[in-house]
């Protein structure tokens, strides 16, 4: 195996090391984030990871260096999020009606919290390197970054998610998921960092070996990706298709909560739906909570008259996001299918609620949080996926940020749909890069499941992602419009990742670390 030789340094170099590793970690984090809009420098992700890996290469038995690893990881994550989440101050001011200084404070605090997974990465990397010196540095780095992807975060961005504009590079997600693909990207970065170290030490043979292995991994990933994209494209060509209309109604962030705007909102949805149906739409999708009235959670019949989901001239079916009341002041962020016979389906209730947007963590311990984020309380999470069936379409819904979560994608596939549907309201993020970042992560759900994904997004990139992860169509303007697409209804067997999730790679990594650990313990006896 390719092993990392320890850097040679004297006392002065040792005293300077914390300073340059901190600067390198911060700069690497900022470079990593240049993959986000408006820069869209996708190479920033692997290059930033190389810098992060190089900052963590020195190994030391002292516990202080383990803490140092956590700090280096936290700095990397902090600066990455400060750059990528620049839209947060404006959103906080708009959402919570707070002054701008509160928005900038929120950016710093959120970035600091978002950096915690990277701190775990740095800690794990240093622990593995000090406790298991036989484990190569590149494997320790990949393991640490992989572990970090399991740490909860408000915005769960990952290296693999940022690389989806190059879909051939992330097709391994059907086998090992978003986290596993992130592991491979991190391993390549770790090998490149190791090559840089060997180059500085003039160990050119081991430098070439590290670069060769890194190149081989990239070639295999791209080769597999190219092959699978061609195969899936052929499957899509031979599959039945359905004409799906994705409505972007252009509602302002506050319109949903203004009862006086309900009639106007429903009229706009109706007009856009009629236009789509006149062009042959077989299913129309309205975004998250776009139906402007509250429905009882137990209802199975659409309201009549001016509150009917299917107004006069709309034949349906319409799949819409809707707020539903469950009594006792509790509600559900749901989606229902309304059909021409006046019925609505069993609702799909969002299972993964968004922190501070739909639920407030620690609100019981800190009541002031509930007051500040008043809109983020009272929602009940759902417990199961629901299959929405109309003619040949069998759809499963991912509500809002659920299409950024690998687990939510696997849960949606439990009901064996032939189409994935996302409903989202991005009005709070209008004009920011959030919608594009959201779309990039969502593309991985299409790859992991090998199903086409259609996304109806209010004030965001309403889009169509095919089962290869390619964005085939999108509408990103603020003006109301409908994006009409021909989605493939794939019936292919579930993928390896859908069936087994992260378990195979977790077991493999555990075994790869268990053997060196056992050998180390035998040696120390």
N, C-alpha and C positions, 0 to 999 in steps of 0.2 A: 504494500500500500504506500501511497505517497505521504510521507511524514513531513511535518514542519520542523525544521531545525530552529533552535532557539536563537534569537538575535543576540549579537555581541554588543555589550554596552558597558561603559565605565560609569563611575559615580555621577559625573556631570550629565551624561546622557540620561541616566536613570532619573535625575531630578527634573530634566526637561520633558520626559516622556508624558506625564499627565497633561502637560500643557498642549503638546502637539496632538495627542490623541483626542483631546476635547475639541480642538479646532477642526481636526479632520472629521470627527463624528458629526459636528454641526454642519460643516460644509457639505459632507456627503448626504446628510438628511435633506438639505436644501436642494442639492442636485437631484436626489431621488424624486423630489416633489415637482421638478420641472416637467415630468411626464403629464401632469395635470394641466387643464386649460388655464390660461391661454397659450402657454408655451408649447404643450404637446410634443415635448422632446422625449420620446419613449425610451431612448437609450439611457436616459437619466436614471431609470430604475436599476438596470444591472450595474451601471457605473457607480451609482450611489451605494449599492450593496457591496461593491468591491472595496470602496473606501471604508465602509463600516467594518467589513471583515478584516481589512488591513489594520485598522485601529485596535482590533481585538486580538491580533495574532500573538503578541507577547504573552507568554504563560508564566505564572508565578504561583508558588504554593501558598503564599500569604493570603489570609482571608480578606485582607484589605483590598487585594487585587480582584477578588470576586465582587466586592462592593463597587470597585472601580469599573468592572465590566457592566454592572447594572447601570451605573451613572453614564457611561459612554453610550449604552443603548438608549437610555432615556434622552440624552442630548440629541442623538440621531432622530428619534421619534418626535421630539419637541420641534426641531427646526423643519422637519418634513411636514408636520401638520400646520405650523405657522404659515408656511408657504401655500400648502394645498387648500387650507380652509380659510382663505382670506375673505370669503363671502360671509363668514359668521357674524361680524359686527353689524352689518346691515340687517341680517335676518333677526338678530336679537332685538334690535331697535323696533323692527316691524312687528315682531311676534309678541314681545312682552311690553312694548311701549315704554322702554327705558332709555335714558340718555346715551349718547354715543360712547362716552367713557365706559359705560357698563358693557357695551358691545365689544370694545377692545379688550376689556378685562375678561369677558367671557371667552374671547378667542384664545387668550393666553392660558386661562384655566382649562378650557377644553383641550387645547393642544397638549398641555401638561398631562391631562388624564389620558388622552389618546396615545401618549408616549409610553404609558405603563407597559403595554405588551412588548414594546421594544426593549424596555428595561429588563423584562423577564428574559427576552432573547439574550441580551448581554450577560445576564447572570447565569443562565443555563450554559452558554458557550464557555464561560470561564470555569464553571464547576466541572464540566466534562473535561476540559483541557487539564485542569489541575488534579482531579481525582482519577482520570483515566488518560494518562499521558500516551498510551499506545493508540488512542483514537486519533486519526488524522484531523488536522485543524479544519479542513474543508467539511468533513462529516460533522464535527462539533458545531460549526457555523450553520450548516443546513438544519441540523437538529434544533438548535436554539431558535432560529427563525420559524421553523415549523411549529414548535411549542407555542411561540408567541401568537400564532393565528388562532389558538383556542382561547386566548384571554378575551373576555367580552369588551366591546368598545361601542361607542355611540355610532360611529361611522367605521364599519369594518373593512377599510381598504386593505388590499394585499398586493404584493408584487405581481401575482398572476392576474389580478383584476386590472391592474394598470397596463398590462401587456396585451389586452384583448383587441386593440386596433390592429395587431399583427396576429390574426386568429390561428395561423398555422403553428405558431409557437406555443399555443396553450391547448391543443387538442388532447393532450394527456389527461385533461380533466375528466374525460369519460371513464378513465381507468382509476385515477387516484384523486380526483376532485381538485377544487381550487387550492386547498392547502397542500396537497401533494405536488401540484405543479409549482407552487411557491417554493417548496422544498428543493425541487430540481433547479430552479433559477438561483436559489441561494447557494447550492452546492457549486454551480458554475462560478458564481461570484467568489466563493471561498477558494476555489482552485486558482482563479486569476490573482487573488490577493497573495496566495502562497507563491505563485510564479514571480510576482513582483519582489517578494522577500528574497527568494533564491537568486533572482537577477542582481539585486543589490549586494548579495554576498558572493557574486560571481560563480554561483553553482549552476552553470548554464544547462547542464544535462538534466538536473531535476526540474529546473525552470521549464525546459522544453517538454518534459514529461507531464508536468501539471497543466501546461497550456494544451498539450495534445489530448489529455483526458477531458478537459473542459470543452474543447472543440468537438470531440466525439459525442459528448452528451448533447450539445447544441444540434449537431448534424442529425442525431437520432431523433430528437424532438421534432425538428423541422421535417425530416423524412416521414416520420409517423404522421405528423400533422397534415402534410401534403397528401399522403395516401388516403387518410381517413376523410379529408374534406372532399376528395374526388368520389369516394365510395358513398358518402352520405348524400352528396349532390345527385348521384345516380338514383339513390333510393327516393329522394324527393321528387325527381322527375317522374318516377313510376307510380307515385302515391296519388290518391285523390286529393283534390284541392278544394278549399272553401274561400269564398269572397267575404272578407271581414272588414268592416268599417270601424276605424278607430277615431273617436271624436275628441278633439281638443277644443273645449268650449270657450277658453280664454277668460275664465272667471277670475276676478280679483280675489286676493287672499281673504278679505273680510266679507265677500258677498255671501258665502255659504251660511254665515251667522246672522245675516240681515234678512229678517222675515219679509220685509217689504220688497225684496228683490226676487223672491221665490218664483212668482209668475213669469217674470222676464227671463229668469234662468231656464225654467222648464220650456218656455217658448223657443229659446235659442237651441236647446238640446233637440227639441222636436223638429225644428227646421233643418238642422244639420242631419238628423236621422232620415227624414223624408228624402232629402237630396241623395243620401247614400243609397237608400233603398231603391230609388229611381234608377240608380246605376247598377243595380243587381246585388246589393249587399245581402248576404245570407244571415249574418249576425252583426249587430252593431254593439260596440262596447263604449260605455260612458265611464269617465274616470272615477277615482276614489271619492266617495261622498258627494258626487255631483248631483244626484237626485236631491232636490232642495227641501224635501219634507222628511220628517222623522216617521219611521214605520215601527209598529209593535214587532218585537222580535218573533213572536209566535204566529204572526199573520202569514197566510198562504194565498191571500187575494190582494190584488193591486187596488188602491183607492180608485174611486170613480170620479167622473166629472173633471174639474179643472186640476185635480191632483193625480189623475191617472198617469202611470208611467208611460203607457202607450196612448198618446193623445190621438185625436181623430186624424186619420190619414196615415198613421204609423202601423204597419202590419206586424213588426217584431220578427223574431225575438230580439230583446235588448238585454244585455248583461250590464248591470250598473252597480257602481259603488253607492252605498246608502248607509246612513246612520240609523241604527235601530235601538229602541228603548227596551230595557228589560225590567223596569220597575226599580223602586228604591233608589232612584237617582243614578242607576248604572246604565251603561250603554254599550253598544258593539259597533266596531268599524267593520261593516259587512259588505258582501256582494251578493246580489240575487239575479236570477234570470226571470224576466217578465215575458209572458207569451200572450198570443192573441186571444186566448180563451179567458183572459182576466186573472189568471193565477200567477203567483210568484213562487219560485222554487224554495226549497230549504236553503237558508242562507249559509254562505261560508263566512265565518267570523275570523277576523285576523288573529292568528295564533301568536305572533311575535310582535309585541307592542313596542313602539319606539320610545326610548328614554327621553323624558322632558317634552316630548311631543304628544304622547298618549298615556304615558305612565311616568310617575316621578319616583325614582329610587330614593330611599331613605326619607321619604316625606313624612312617615310616621315619627321618625326621630327628630326631624327638623321641619316643623310645620310651616316655617316661612317659605320653604321651597314650594309648597303647594300654592301659596298666595302668589308667588312670582310667576309660576308656570301654571296659571289657573286652567288653561285649556288642556293640560296634560294629565287630568285626573278623571276617574270615574269610568274608564273603559275596562271591559272584561275580556280577557283573551279567549279565543276559541280553543276547541279541543280536538277537532278532526277536520280533515280535508273533505271537500264536497265535489262531486262530479256534476257538471252542468251539461245536459245532453239536449241537442236539437238537431234533428236529421242526422247527418254523418259526423257532426262535430261532437266530441266529448272533451270538454274543457275543464281544466283545474286552474284556480285563481291563486296568484301571489299578490297580496295586497301591499302596496307602497314598497317600503324597504325590504319586504320579505324576499324580493327577487335579488337581493344582495347576499342572502344567507344560504350556504350550501344545505344546511339541515332543512330549511323551508322548501327548497327544491326537491329534496328526497321525499319530504312529507307529501308534497303535491302529487308525486308519482305513485303514491300508495293507492290511489283510485284509478290508476292506469289510464290517464287521459291521452288523447292523440294531439292535443294542443295546449300550450301554456298561455295564460292570459294574465297580464299585470295591469292593475288599475292604480294610478298614483295621482296625488295632488301636489305639484311642485310650486304652487303659487307663492309660497313663503320664500322660495329661492329664486324668483324671477330675475333674470339678468345676470345670474352667477354661473359659476362652473359646476355647481352641485349636480345639475341634471345630467351633464355629460359624464361625470364620475359615476353617477348612479347607473347610467346605461352601460358603461364599460363593465361594471361588476355583474349586471344582469345578464350580459352575453354569456357568462360562464354557466348560468343555469340551463341555457339552451344546449350547450355542449355536454354538460354532465348528464342531462336527461335524454339527449338526442331527440328533442322535440322543437318545433318552431315556437317562437315566443312573440306574441303581439302585445304592445304596450300602449294603452290609452292614458296619456299624461296631461293633466291640466297645467298649462303654462310651463311646459317642459318638453323635452324631445319625445314626442309621440313617435313610435318607431316599430319596426318589424325586424326581428333577428331570426335568421333561419337556424336550422339545427346544426350548422357548422360553426355558429358564432358570428357569422357575417351580418352586419347591419345592412339589410337590403333596401330599406326605405325609411325615411324619417321626415318629420315636419317639426321645425323648431321655432317658428315664428309665434309671436304673441297673439296674432289675430285669430279669431275662431275659424276652424276648418276641420275637414275630415280627411284622414289618410286611409285610402282603400287599398287593401293588399290581398294577394292570393296566397294563402297559407297552406302548406302541405300538412295533411293529416296522417302522420306516421304511426304505424302499428308495430314498429320494430321492438324486439325484446328489450327489457330494461338493461341498462349498462352495468358494468362491474361496479362503478361508484354508486349508482342508485341502489343496487342490491346490498352492498357491503359497507358503503360509506368509507370512513377513514380507518376502519379497523385493520385491514391488511397492512397498510404502511406503518401504522402505530406498532403492530406486532413485529414487523420486520426491523424497525428502528430499535425497539426494545431489546430484541434479540442481539442486534449488532452492538449494543452497549452492554448487555448483560455478560457476554463472554469476556470482554476486557476487564469488566468489574470483578468477575470471579477469579480471573488470572491474577489481578492485582491483589486481591485478598489472600490468595494462596502464597504469593510472593512475600507479603508482609508478615505472614505467620512465622 
